[in-house]
Amino acid sequence: MANLLPIIPFTREINATVKLPGSKSITNRALIFAALCNGTVKLTGALFSRDTNIMVAALQEIGFSVETNEADKTIVVKGQGGVIPKAKAAIFVGNAGTAARFLTALLALHPKGEYTMDGDPAMHARPMGGLIQALSSQGTKAVAPDGTPTDHFPFTLHTRGLRGGEIAVDASASSQLLSALLMVAPFTKKPATVRLAEKTVSEPFVEMTLRMCADFGREATTPSEGIYVFDSQGAYSCPSGTYPIEPDATAASYFLALPIASPAKIKISGLRSNGLQGDAGFAKILQELGLPFRKTKSGWEVSSPDTPLRGGYLDFNAISDTFLTLAAIAPLLASPLTIRGIAHARKQETDRLLAMATELTKLRQTIDPPLKVLRKDTSIGMFTIYPNRKKLKKASRKGPVNIQTYEDHRIAMSFGILGTYDLYGDGRPWLKIRNPACCGKTFPGFFQVLEGLR
């Protein structure tokens, strides 16, 4: 795929069904659960992407048998019941937050391990401190290449198993820090109580983890808010031997939003309202803004509204991965859009709030706070977009605007949807996506799927 991809606008009404890849969040959790099971587990409908491939490779590196079949979307893992086969290994996590956090907690179970861990340069800045501090209280040590204690990548992890008892964790920067601990809590030497030291973000992902713990036979109780106690200790299990992975609800957000940009009726198969993924809540937000939506036996259906959708004042704290989807198409809304609750999104694959504001400013949309303020104050967790379709033409009058993606798959996909809007009424491309291959992190075939809707 070219390094600079022009998005060809849709010039006729689209009526199509979209089949989504498996959820990254569920696939990478399920890989950890399967490794901690007694016996073999087959994951079906699994996602094959950079992040999940990184997780598979890491599990193989530390001695687990993991067999993949991308054509069938299956992964077979031989669980070791809480045993980490190799005591030494070098692990590379790329920029995969789930792999970074979940593997760090998993490796801490080894009674005498030494693991060198590194990732992409962007991973060096991503939050790990809350998890490393919690594991340190249990006897694990993380040291930088110079031998000093550290709370971020790269590091060498010296493990002694987990003692148990009360484990406090500060997961205010990422819910994955809490989820990582919850997944390994049944394997402590004595029963553990995980206590949340500070309120976490993206709470639906914690609920996903707890529901999957129960799916694999270890249910946690919450006697009070922020306290998690497991009903029993020991290995996970998968009685049927098979665990199905849901379609990716975050990936669904792009196709749910497509009818805002282009005349379309889109059916998304396989999603259900009682699934594990909180990002399914994005559909409810679009409904509230006025997008025609209905549930069917096979999934969801959305269609273009009769008039442009209005904006609103929306809290995306719980589903922050989807704020980019709506922000990118905000220039097409009928009134200003304020998105709040996303301060933690500034410490993900990139500073997502600043990146989105930068690209929208490039499209001559007015942003408040302006870029100079957002650059100076990295604690700001909200912004307002003032839509102006006419200014999109001014921005692209000399040719397509090149959208920088910052190696962030979600920025690429979000602006890909905006680019389907037929701005000039003649199918002329007016947006180009730089480095579209970054979508390989979670949705390798995204732009092919988008083009295939024609």
C-alpha positions, 0 to 999 in steps of 0.5 A: 500500500502506498505511503500516501493513500488518496481517499476516493469519495463515494459518489453513489449511495452505498448499501453494504454489509461489513464483516469485522475482524475480531476484537484486539482487546478480547483476543489479547486477553484470551491469549493470556487466559488460555496460557494460564489454563490447564489444557489446550484452548482454541480461540475462534474468530481471533484477530490477526494484526500487529498487536496480536502477532506481538502477543503470540510471538511473546508467548512462544518466546517464553515457552508456550505452544501457540499454533495459529491459522490465519485463514481460519482465524483460529489460535490454539494455545496449550495452557500451563496452569500458571507456570511460565515455561522459560525463566529467561527471555527477551520480549518485544512489545512494539507499541501494543499496550495490552501486550506490554501490561498483560505480559509484564504481569504474567511474567511476574508469576515466575518464581525466579525469572529474568526478562528483558523487555522493550518496545517501539520508541513510543512505548517508552513514554506510555504509562507503566508505573502503576503496574510496576509499582504494584508488582514491586510491592509483591517482590518483582523488580524492574530495572533500566539498562543502567541498572537503576529502578524504573517504571517505564520501558525498556527494562529487565524484569526480575521476578519472584512470583506474587505473594498475594494479600492486598495489592494496591494499584494506581490505574488512573493512567490506563485501565490496562494496568488494573486488568493486568493485575486482575488476570494474574490475581488467582495465581498469587501464593496466598489469596489476593485482594486487588485495591484500586488506589486511584479511580481508573479510566475506560472502566468498560475494559475492566468489566470486560476483564472481569467477565472474561475471568468468570468465563475462564472459571475464576469470578471476582467479587467487589465488596466495595468500589475499587476492591476486587476479591477472587472467589478461588485460587488456581488455574483457569479453565475452558470446559468446552476447549473453545473460546469465541472472540467477538467482532471488534466494536471499536472497528465498528465505529468507523462504519457506524459513522460512515453514513454521516459522511456519505449516503449509505445504509450499512449492516454490521454483522455479529455485534450484540448488545450484551457483548463484552465490549464497552465501545459498543456504546458508540452506537448509542452516542450516534443515535442520540445525535440523530443517526438512524439505527436499528438492531437486527438478529444478525447485527446492527444497521445504520443509514444516513440521516435526512439532515446533518447530525448536530454536535453535542457535549459528550463524555468519552472517558469510558470509550475513548478509543472511539472519540477520534471517529466522531472528531474526524467527521465533526466538520460535517456536523451541523453544530459544535462538538465538545468531547471531554474526559479524554486526558488519558488518550494523550498517553496512548499510541500518540497524544491523540487529542493533540494529533486530532486537533492538529489535523483538524486545524490543517483542515481549517476547522476552529478548535478550542483550546487552540493548538498552542494551548494544547501543546503547552498544557498536556493535562487538558482533556477536552476540546471543542470543534466548530464545524465548517464545510466551506473551509474544507474546500479552502484547505484543499483548493490546491490539492488533497490535504495530507493527513499525518497519522502519527503511526496511530491506526485510529487516526488513519481510519477515522480520517479515512471515513471523512475522506469518503465525503464527496466534498466537490460533488465530482468524486475528486479526492481531497484527502490523503492518508499518510502511512495507511499501513499503520492500520495493521496494528488492529485492522490490517485490511481496513482500507481494502474493506472500505474500498470494497463497499463501493 
